[in-house]
Amino acid sequence: MLDCYDSAEFAVRSILNYIDGNFVRGKRDFADMNPADGSVIAQVSEADQNLVDQAVSAARKALWGEWGRRTVRERAASLHHIAHAIESRFDCFVSAEVADTGKPITLASQLDVPRAAANFRAFADLIKTASLESFRTETPDGKDALNYAVRKPLGVVGIIVPWNLPLLLLTWKLAPALACGNTVVAKPSEETPATATLLAEVMKEAGIPDGVYNVVHGFGPNSAGEFLTTHPDVNAVTFTGESQTGAAIMKSVAPSLKPVSFELGGKNAALVFADCDFDEAVNGVAESVFLNTGQVCLCAERVYVERAIYDRFAEALKRKAESLTVGWPLEKSTDLGPLISSGHRQKVLSYYQLARDEGGTLVAGGGIPHFGNALDSGYYIQPTIYANLPETARCVKEEIFGPICHIAAFDSEEEAISLANNTKYGLAASIWTTNLKRGHRVAQQMNVGITWVNCWFLRDLRTPFGGVGLSGIGREGGMHSLNFYSELNNVCIRL
Ligand code: NAD
């Protein structure tokens, strides 16, 4: 269906919905743009209510078919086959992801696509060893019983994901959902429909029965996203995206009381103490601010530095930001590709302007780069640092989701902790210090779902992942995912 995106010249192609093992055209198309040069790379077929109904009913039917009869061991083997099939089409996935997102090819090939395969392997291995509790009950009146829990699938799971790490985030949810025996209707972002569709071909190759994995394309409100979340035969919704969208989805699922797992936005802090390894901290903080052009939920947009090293650190971070290469994603030397869309660039630029209006001092960047060639049609933006904004400034409070941070000084550990926690979000924090005790002490006081000490973005897939406050509901990762994507039935047997 989708051939390999194997060159910088992308022919216009069709990206269709995938329902019950068939590629299906809807009534309307929308354009899939390459953010690197603003060209149209595909026409995407939007799923209307009728197609979403068909996808959900295919998923429901598949629950009770061959897939439902597969043992845990067989499902685990299927997941390994999917991982293998992704790797055998590695270059196709990389080029499709680069074309859709504009992210550097180095990032797609070192992070996005390998992590997709790793997600399937991790949950294939975990489901085989996942144990459940059992209790012997002896009541005072002499009754004796054995209790044990049985893990069952939730049913049809609706997966809705954003555009920043399209394949990585889809498979992060899909792999445990399949491991637990569910069937799935996935709705990728309207900005990045390609790799979810390519994955449909992989499912066929890996021997996954028709109807187990379905893909519907479209938007949120009054489109495929809303049709999926409000569908009475969808048993659970797992969503990654903006906090406001999470709130809208929560409303849609409320009447049917569907369980939800929400991985939402962030306004993450990096705390740099004077006792840090200076170069390691500069490089680590720069990566945490600018990776994927700042379009990672875990990116730091607030950098707090102990006053003793503030000036030196701000100068080093500025030099680092100015040394980054913004450019064509297929060049191996590119550090930052474009933002995802013209609309998103407008939004990020409006925050660059707002930072000035709010009294901020520009340290680095602040505008859009000019190339004098075709790249000027892409949605590039300069890596940017501001200073001297009050803590109440909107730029310090609101998630921007671009390559921008605000840098400020702190005078004590207590102040650093209070500044980091002064947000309605609570996804991630990073702490840069060589004092082991301080690292532990401060980390445990961060009001977030994940805290890094002297690193950023490192993950063991078995660990809990999620956020507090506006950053999400629930945890995924390892057993936390298996517990969300399954229902436990406790069996109690009188002995
Ligand atoms: P978004 O919320 O605009 O869209 C995400 C998905 O939801 C898309 O597929 C979209 O079509 C769909 N959608 C939108 N409105 C909907 C509705 N009413 N009903 C059903 N579906 C709807 O997010 P985005 O702009 O694509 O992604 C960026 C956001 O994602 C940022 O806020 C970022 O922090 C967040 N994010 C969070 C994590 C995490 O793990 N916490 C990871 C990546 C991105």
Boltz pocket constraint, residues with backbone or C-beta under 6 A from the ligand:
constraints:
  - pocket:
      binder: B
      contacts: [[A, 160], [A, 161], [A, 162], [A, 163], [A, 164], [A, 165], [A, 169], [A, 187], [A, 188], [A, 189], [A, 190], [A, 218], [A, 219], [A, 220], [A, 221], [A, 224], [A, 225], [A, 226], [A, 229], [A, 240], [A, 241], [A, 242], [A, 243], [A, 245], [A, 246], [A, 248], [A, 249], [A, 262], [A, 263], [A, 264], [A, 265], [A, 266], [A, 296], [A, 297], [A, 399], [A, 401], [A, 427], [A, 467], [A, 471], [A, 472]]
      max_distance: 6.0
